[in-house]
Every structure is written in structure tokens, then in C-alpha cells.
Amino acid sequence: MTTPAFNFKFIIVGNSAVGKSCLLLRFDEDRFQPIHDVTVGVTFSIKMLQMDGKDVKVQIWDTAGQEIFRSITRSYYRDSNCAIIVYDITDRTSFDKVGDWIRDVRNLAPPECQLVLVGNKLDLASSRAISTSEAQDFADQHNLIFFEASAATGENVQKLFNECVSAVFNKAKNNGPSTPKQTVVVTDSEKPKQNCPC
């Protein structure tokens, strides 16, 4: 297997029960599981894609939304190329907390990390608590890509992830292929001094 020209790390964040794991499952396996265990800590999936004839490896990290796991999941923000912030269009509280998630990402992820706002559960639009225009205005104010999607029906899920990969790929293409960070060990060839006072 050839080494991918680009390695990207995505994180999915948002309140508990907004459908983060369901969105990932729909993208990864094109299926929906309405009842599943709550994510504890983080889980991840790897997708191999082709962009402009180049192999692209995307690691997608699904983080727990509960407050008790926040200190654990925050460590996964480092080196992220894209943060997908999910809220439930029928749950006003999940939308009101989006600002907190944006702050976390902007404080902990690299400055070039692409932020994407996703209103999930579009299949329940008749019960929506946040209008599309309100969410779009919020996204515009914070310079976020915005989508509404449904993990249940699959509506806009593929499009959402394709847009994320495309945005990150175009940024990376201008900076050259990404490679995993390497650790350089520096050694001193001189013998240690005896009786050092330090």
C-alpha cells in the first residue's frame, strides 16, 4: 500500500446526544443505528480517499460530548485539520453551547484548523428549535462552513464530509504534502563533566 500524500485529522465535537457518532457511522459505513452506546472518551475511523489523483488519509475522531470527558477529549484537538461542531436542530441548548465548542477549538487546535458547523437531525425539521437562517448567520459571523444534515436519512452527510476534505485539502495543497511529524533526537558526543555543580 502506498503512503498517502496527505494525512488529515478531523475531530467531531458537540454536546452529548446531538448525533456525532451517527454522522460518522453514516459517512463511514452508510448506515444508521438509532440506539447505540454513549461515546466514552473518543473513537475514530480512517477513510482513504483520492483528491486530484493523490491519496488522502483522513482520521476522524468522534469525541464524547459529556462534560466529565472534556479534559480527555481536549487533548485530541492538537494537530487537527478540521473540527466539525455538531448541534441538534431540535435542541436549543445544544446550539447555545456551540460558542463554547468554538472557543475550545480555537484555543487548542492549530490556527489553520477549518471549523464546520453542522445542524444534525434534519429529518426532524418539523420540530426544529433553530432556524436555518439563524444558524447560517451565526456561521457567517464566526467564519464557519455550515451544513444541515440528517444521519438518519443520510441527507447531506456525504456532501458535508466531502466539503470538509476538499477545504482542508486545498489549504494543504498550497503548503505541500503533509507528512507525519518526526522526532529528532539530539545527542551530545562529549563525555559528561565530572562533579558538575548543577
Secondary structure, DSSP 8 states (H G I E B T S, - for coil): ----SEEEEEEEEESTTSSHHHHHHHHHHS---SS-----SEEEEEEEEEETTEEEEEEEEEE--SGGGHHHHGGGGTT-SEEEEEEETT-HHHHHTHHHHHHHHHHHS-TT-EEEEEEE-GGGGGG-SS-HHHHHHHHHHTT-EEEE--TTT-TTHHHHHHHHHHHHHHHHHHH--------------S---TT---
